[in-house]
Amino acid sequence: MNRWEVGSEFEWSNRFLKSTVDSTWLPDTYELYSTGTASILAVYHLFVQQQKRPARIHLPSFYCMSVAAKLRKFLQVFWYQDIPTQPAPNFKSLQTQPGDLVVAFNIFGIRSNQPWLEWSAAHPEVTLIEDHSHDPFSDWAKQSKADYAISSLRKTLPIPDGGILWSPQNLPLFTAWGQESLGAYKRLTAMLLKRAYLKNNNVAKDAYRQLELESHGEMGFIEDTVVSSFTAKILPCLDVVNMRSRRAENINKFIHLSLNNPSDDWELLFDSWGPGNVPLNSVIVCHTGEIRNALRKYLIEHNIYTAVHWKQPDEGISSEDPLTLDLAQRILTIPNDHRYDTEDIVRMFNTISAFTI
Ligand SMILES: Cc1ncc(COP(=O)(O)O)c(C=O)c1O
């Protein structure tokens, strides 16, 4: 019998491979890197090579702080207010100068590109880099008009590493630098061991958790950005379409259950999204930070590993936007991805519903 334990890092499984190789969902021209952060830094390095070194980058206030911490080594980081409780960024807080880089983010894969189309048409003097990590194959990503677009692929796909950069404007790309990282292979080993653990094959949890933790530190080196051979080879074989539709079905189910059984402690962050998008996961917002922390702990006790997008401050960096900081304390991402079926979603929902503070 399999163990019922949901969330956290992906395990490896042949279940998500297609019988025929089909990479029509990838852009025509792209570069792969070990990480999403390296994909953003590639744009910086390209401009340095072209003697157009940018000095400043603008990031959304609701964003991964470890990315910001790495970018800060090369660029001055500025924040604009962008929170997923609002339909669009607060463009008044985005004050750019010619030559700046701006990261636009399809937060949780629920946003529309329209506000950015209008903003970028009025600001041709900056370089727009869209971050599609939360839904790399949305209509927005596929029809993007941005200078550059990136995704950290391992956020939605069961691969150990991988970032992708493409240019919807057909601008030059920059080849990955350095070498493959040992961290990616540690993570792959952890993914294989996790699969065995979930199959109950006498594999101790510590065996894969330790490797997973070590791989975190060893993968993000900005000197070594070459994607692992494993990811490069397996990427075109992944059944992306099926994984994406499974995710959509699961999220719809969770949302349906939540709307019919509202909680006193939390509410859904969103219950609908634009056409052509599939959200990353279901996301809830607790009424207080204490409730969120207690719920998270209770769910771990019930083998449900949720994620927090994203703790702030973290790694010594913060957007310092009060609305973002407040939301970051109360938000919780529920694992509704392709690994699970309707029965799992009902079980997750029933467990969450049984929580009392
Ligand atoms: C939205 C988003 N973009 C980019 C990145 C960077 O990805 P990576 O961890 O592959 O460098 C992250 C990392 O968490 C992320 O959450």
The ligand as an SDF file (V2000), in Angstrom:
LIG
                    3D

 16 16  0  0  0  0  0  0  0  0999 V2000
    8.0550   33.0070   -9.0180 C   0  0  0  0  0  0  0  0  0  0  0  0
    9.4690   32.5540   -9.0510 C   0  0  0  0  0  0  0  0  0  0  0  0
   10.2370   32.9480  -10.0560 N   0  0  0  0  0  0  0  0  0  0  0  0
   11.5270   32.5540  -10.1400 C   0  0  0  0  0  0  0  0  0  0  0  0
   12.0940   31.7670   -9.1800 C   0  0  0  0  0  0  0  0  0  0  0  0
   13.5250   31.3490   -9.3140 C   0  0  0  0  0  0  0  0  0  0  0  0
   13.5710   30.0090   -9.5650 O   0  0  0  0  0  0  0  0  0  0  0  0
   14.8180   29.1180   -9.1390 P   0  0  0  0  0  0  0  0  0  0  0  0
   14.5890   28.6620   -7.7430 O   0  0  0  0  0  0  0  0  0  0  0  0
   14.7240   28.0030  -10.1410 O   0  0  0  0  0  0  0  0  0  0  0  0
   16.0060   29.9520   -9.2960 O   0  0  0  0  0  0  0  0  0  0  0  0
   11.3390   31.3580   -8.0860 C   0  0  0  0  0  0  0  0  0  0  0  0
   11.9300   30.5370   -7.0210 C   0  0  0  0  0  0  0  0  0  0  0  0
   11.3220   30.1760   -6.0650 O   0  0  0  0  0  0  0  0  0  0  0  0
    9.9890   31.7460   -8.0290 C   0  0  0  0  0  0  0  0  0  0  0  0
    9.2280   31.3580   -7.0120 O   0  0  0  0  0  0  0  0  0  0  0  0
  1  2  1  0
  2  3  1  0
  2 15  2  0
  3  4  2  0
  4  5  1  0
  5  6  1  0
  5 12  2  0
  6  7  1  0
  7  8  1  0
  8  9  2  0
  8 10  1  0
  8 11  1  0
 12 13  1  0
 12 15  1  0
 13 14  2  0
 15 16  1  0
M  END
$$$$
